[in-house]
Amino acid sequence: IRKDLLEIISGFNDLRQFGLSQIGITTNGVALTSRRAKRLKSAGLDTANISLDTLEPLKAEFITRRPMEYHKAVLASIDHSLAAGLTTKVRQLTPPNKVDW
């Protein structure tokens, strides 16, 4: 998540007076902490699309080539997003011929 994301969201929020109806982000969720989700909601964020490669930690480690802690952080970010009051969508992209992931 960009360090200046709060300022960007806040700037977009100022455009609501001109008809902007929704502000959303797409993220892998690793850095979406409870505090950050609440602050983004306060700045004007409406929706968060969180990418989740798999529900299984070992498969996530294989797919993303990152330690299992990243997978845990992604799952926690979904809870943080919902708790902050954001409309939350979970995205899962299955590579061709990999439906068992």
N, C-alpha and C positions, 0 to 999 in steps of 0.2 A: 504494500500500500504506500503510495506516495506520501512524502512528509508534508506536502502542501495540500493534501486532499481536503482537509477541513475548509481551507480558504477557497478552494475550487467549488466545493459543494455550496458554501455560503454565497459565493458569487452567482452560481446558477439559481440559488434560492431567491436572489434579488430579481431574477427575470420572471418570477411568477406573476408579477403585476402586468407583464406583457403577454401572458397566456401560457407560459410553461407550466405543464400540469404534473409532471412526474420527473423525479431525479433518481437515477439508479446507478449501481456499479456492478461490475462482474469481477470476481476475485477468486483466488485459490483458497482464501480463507485463513491461511497460515498466520497472518498478522492481525486478524480481526478479533481483537480482545473484547471483553465485556465493556471496558471503559471506552475503547475506540468506537464500538458500535453505538453506544449511548451518545457520544459526542457527535458522531456523524448524523444520527437522528436529529439531534438538537440543531445542527447546522442546516437541516432541510432534506436529508436523504430519505427517500421513500422506500426503495427496494434494493435488495442485495441478491445477486445471482452468485451462488457459491458452487464452484466446480468440485465434484467428488468423483475420483476415478473408480473407486470400488469401496464396498463396505468392509472388506477383509484387509487388515493391517499388513499382512505379509505380501499380499498381491499389490497393495499400494506402494510398498517399499520397492518392489520389483518394477512396477510401472513408472514410478516417478524418480526412482534412483535416489530417494531421500530416506532418512531414518524414519522408523515407525512413529516417532514423536510428531512428525509433520502431519501424519494421518490423524492422530489424536487431536492436534490443533485445528485441523479442518472440521472434524466432527464437533468440537467445542464451539467453533465459530458459528455453526448453524444455530446452536442454542443461544449464543450471545446475540446474534442477529434477531432471532425471534423475541428474546427477552427485552431487547431495546425497542420493540414495536415496529420493526421493519418488516415489510412484506418480503418474505424469503423464498427464493426458488433454488432448488438444488439441481445442478446440471450434471449429467453423466454422459460422456461421449464414449461409445463403445467402438473400438477400432474394428474394421472389417475382419470377419473370421475369428473374432475374439469374444463371442457372446457369453462365454462362461466366466468372464471377469466380473 
